[in-house]
Amino acid sequence: MNREQINAAQEAMINWLSHPSELGKKPTRIQCAGEFDFDEMHYYIFRFKESILGKWLVGVCGGFEGESLEHCGHVFSEFQEYDESTAQDECIAMVEMIMEYWRQEAERIEDDDMYNGIEV
């Protein structure tokens, strides 16, 4: 495990969770619960608690290339309960959802540009 990369991923996860449209605050507890490679990039699985007595929830951060400390923006949680046996599959599904969202956005922008007579 690359400790610096884990720390960068955890900080990004905390920042994402703290956003008002997400958890709205730092999680009470957060731990790296695993890592995996997907689509030639490296990801970290996090489990976190909204409150001391709350359940562990799952989130993902990544899209790291090699030893880079910069992720590609794949930071997300659907605030599902953390289950060690399904966490990686849930995180991959979240990453795929993010990738699909950005594919659709790129297509929409390209279509808008073509409609507006801008050559892409």
C-alpha positions as YAML, in Angstrom:
chain: A
units: angstrom
residues:
- id: 1
  name: MET
  ca: [0.00, 0.00, 0.00]
- id: 2
  name: ASN
  ca: [1.19, 3.49, -0.86]
- id: 3
  name: ARG
  ca: [0.63, 5.37, 2.44]
- id: 4
  name: GLU
  ca: [0.90, 8.83, 0.81]
- id: 5
  name: GLN
  ca: [-1.68, 7.88, -1.82]
- id: 6
  name: ILE
  ca: [-4.01, 6.45, 0.83]
- id: 7
  name: ASN
  ca: [-3.72, 9.68, 2.83]
- id: 8
  name: ALA
  ca: [-4.46, 11.75, -0.30]
- id: 9
  name: ALA
  ca: [-7.48, 9.55, -1.08]
- id: 10
  name: GLN
  ca: [-8.77, 9.76, 2.49]
- id: 11
  name: GLU
  ca: [-8.43, 13.55, 2.50]
- id: 12
  name: ALA
  ca: [-10.32, 13.74, -0.82]
- id: 13
  name: MET
  ca: [-13.05, 11.45, 0.57]
- id: 14
  name: ILE
  ca: [-13.38, 13.62, 3.70]
- id: 15
  name: ASN
  ca: [-13.57, 16.79, 1.58]
- id: 16
  name: TRP
  ca: [-16.22, 15.24, -0.67]
- id: 17
  name: LEU
  ca: [-18.29, 14.02, 2.30]
- id: 18
  name: SER
  ca: [-18.02, 17.46, 3.95]
- id: 19
  name: HIS
  ca: [-19.70, 19.19, 1.02]
- id: 20
  name: PRO
  ca: [-23.17, 20.54, 1.94]
- id: 21
  name: SER
  ca: [-24.89, 18.47, -0.77]
- id: 22
  name: GLU
  ca: [-23.36, 15.24, 0.57]
- id: 23
  name: LEU
  ca: [-22.86, 14.39, 4.27]
- id: 24
  name: GLY
  ca: [-22.42, 18.08, 5.02]
- id: 25
  name: LYS
  ca: [-19.68, 17.50, 7.57]
- id: 26
  name: LYS
  ca: [-16.58, 15.43, 8.21]
- id: 27
  name: PRO
  ca: [-17.39, 11.82, 9.04]
- id: 28
  name: THR
  ca: [-17.06, 10.90, 12.70]
- id: 29
  name: ARG
  ca: [-14.80, 8.00, 11.72]
- id: 30
  name: ILE
  ca: [-13.20, 6.96, 8.45]
- id: 31
  name: GLN
  ca: [-10.93, 4.05, 7.55]
- id: 32
  name: CYS
  ca: [-9.40, 2.69, 4.39]
- id: 33
  name: ALA
  ca: [-11.04, -0.71, 4.04]
- id: 34
  name: GLY
  ca: [-9.32, -1.96, 0.90]
- id: 35
  name: GLU
  ca: [-8.04, -1.15, -2.54]
- id: 36
  name: PHE
  ca: [-8.49, -2.40, -6.07]
- id: 37
  name: ASP
  ca: [-7.52, -1.73, -9.66]
- id: 38
  name: PHE
  ca: [-10.14, -0.95, -12.28]
- id: 39
  name: ASP
  ca: [-9.80, 0.30, -15.84]
- id: 40
  name: GLU
  ca: [-6.02, 0.72, -15.42]
- id: 41
  name: MET
  ca: [-6.41, 2.97, -12.37]
- id: 42
  name: HIS
  ca: [-6.10, 2.41, -8.61]
- id: 43
  name: TYR
  ca: [-8.94, 2.94, -6.13]
- id: 44
  name: TYR
  ca: [-9.44, 2.93, -2.38]
- id: 45
  name: ILE
  ca: [-12.49, 1.68, -0.51]
- id: 46
  name: PHE
  ca: [-13.43, 3.67, 2.57]
- id: 47
  name: ARG
  ca: [-15.80, 2.89, 5.35]
- id: 48
  name: PHE
  ca: [-17.05, 5.83, 7.37]
- id: 49
  name: LYS
  ca: [-19.55, 6.77, 10.04]
- id: 50
  name: GLU
  ca: [-21.82, 9.78, 10.02]
- id: 51
  name: SER
  ca: [-22.13, 9.61, 13.82]
- id: 52
  name: ILE
  ca: [-20.47, 7.68, 16.64]
- id: 53
  name: LEU
  ca: [-23.35, 5.22, 16.92]
- id: 54
  name: GLY
  ca: [-24.10, 5.17, 13.19]
- id: 55
  name: LYS
  ca: [-23.52, 2.26, 10.87]
- id: 56
  name: TRP
  ca: [-20.42, 1.96, 8.74]
- id: 57
  name: LEU
  ca: [-21.09, 3.29, 5.22]
- id: 58
  name: VAL
  ca: [-19.04, 2.70, 2.06]
- id: 59
  name: GLY
  ca: [-17.36, 5.17, -0.29]
- id: 60
  name: VAL
  ca: [-14.73, 5.11, -3.01]
- id: 61
  name: CYS
  ca: [-11.93, 7.41, -4.05]
- id: 62
  name: GLY
  ca: [-9.55, 7.01, -6.88]
- id: 63
  name: GLY
  ca: [-8.61, 6.93, -10.34]
- id: 64
  name: PHE
  ca: [-4.94, 7.13, -9.34]
- id: 65
  name: GLU
  ca: [-2.33, 6.44, -12.01]
- id: 66
  name: GLY
  ca: [0.84, 4.80, -10.72]
- id: 67
  name: GLU
  ca: [2.26, 6.56, -7.69]
- id: 68
  name: SER
  ca: [0.42, 9.84, -8.38]
- id: 69
  name: LEU
  ca: [-1.17, 11.63, -5.43]
- id: 70
  name: GLU
  ca: [-3.84, 13.15, -7.72]
- id: 71
  name: HIS
  ca: [-6.99, 11.15, -8.41]
- id: 72
  name: CYS
  ca: [-9.06, 11.62, -11.56]
- id: 73
  name: GLY
  ca: [-12.18, 12.73, -9.67]
- id: 74
  name: HIS
  ca: [-13.84, 9.43, -8.93]
- id: 75
  name: VAL
  ca: [-14.90, 10.21, -5.34]
- id: 76
  name: PHE
  ca: [-18.37, 9.07, -4.37]
- id: 77
  name: SER
  ca: [-20.69, 7.36, -1.93]
- id: 78
  name: GLU
  ca: [-24.31, 6.35, -2.17]
- id: 79
  name: PHE
  ca: [-24.30, 6.10, 1.65]
- id: 80
  name: GLN
  ca: [-24.91, 2.36, 1.51]
- id: 81
  name: GLU
  ca: [-24.12, 0.28, 4.55]
- id: 82
  name: TYR
  ca: [-20.60, -1.13, 4.41]
- id: 83
  name: ASP
  ca: [-20.41, -4.89, 3.85]
- id: 84
  name: GLU
  ca: [-16.91, -6.27, 3.44]
- id: 85
  name: SER
  ca: [-18.13, -9.03, 1.11]
- id: 86
  name: THR
  ca: [-19.74, -6.61, -1.36]
- id: 87
  name: ALA
  ca: [-17.79, -3.36, -0.84]
- id: 88
  name: GLN
  ca: [-15.51, -3.75, -3.87]
- id: 89
  name: ASP
  ca: [-18.39, -4.58, -6.21]
- id: 90
  name: GLU
  ca: [-20.38, -1.62, -4.87]
- id: 91
  name: CYS
  ca: [-17.39, 0.68, -5.39]
- id: 92
  name: ILE
  ca: [-16.84, -0.56, -8.94]
- id: 93
  name: ALA
  ca: [-20.53, 0.09, -9.66]
- id: 94
  name: MET
  ca: [-20.15, 3.65, -8.32]
- id: 95
  name: VAL
  ca: [-17.05, 4.22, -10.49]
- id: 96
  name: GLU
  ca: [-18.89, 2.88, -13.55]
- id: 97
  name: MET
  ca: [-21.80, 5.22, -12.77]
- id: 98
  name: ILE
  ca: [-19.42, 8.22, -12.57]
- id: 99
  name: MET
  ca: [-17.75, 7.22, -15.85]
- id: 100
  name: GLU
  ca: [-21.11, 6.87, -17.57]
- id: 101
  name: TYR
  ca: [-22.26, 10.25, -16.27]
- id: 102
  name: TRP
  ca: [-19.17, 11.96, -17.72]
- id: 103
  name: ARG
  ca: [-19.51, 10.08, -21.02]
- id: 104
  name: GLN
  ca: [-23.08, 11.37, -21.31]
- id: 105
  name: GLU
  ca: [-21.99, 14.90, -20.38]
- id: 106
  name: ALA
  ca: [-19.27, 14.83, -23.05]
- id: 107
  name: GLU
  ca: [-21.80, 13.65, -25.64]
- id: 108
  name: ARG
  ca: [-24.25, 16.37, -24.58]
- id: 109
  name: ILE
  ca: [-21.58, 19.06, -24.87]
- id: 110
  name: GLU
  ca: [-20.48, 17.72, -28.23]
- id: 111
  name: ASP
  ca: [-24.10, 17.68, -29.43]
- id: 112
  name: ASP
  ca: [-24.63, 21.24, -28.15]
- id: 113
  name: ASP
  ca: [-21.46, 22.40, -29.91]
- id: 114
  name: MET
  ca: [-22.52, 20.74, -33.16]
- id: 115
  name: TYR
  ca: [-26.00, 22.26, -32.86]
- id: 116
  name: ASN
  ca: [-24.48, 25.70, -32.26]
- id: 117
  name: GLY
  ca: [-22.16, 25.35, -35.27]
- id: 118
  name: ILE
  ca: [-18.98, 24.95, -33.27]
- id: 119
  name: GLU
  ca: [-16.58, 22.48, -34.79]
- id: 120
  name: VAL
  ca: [-15.44, 19.89, -32.28]
...
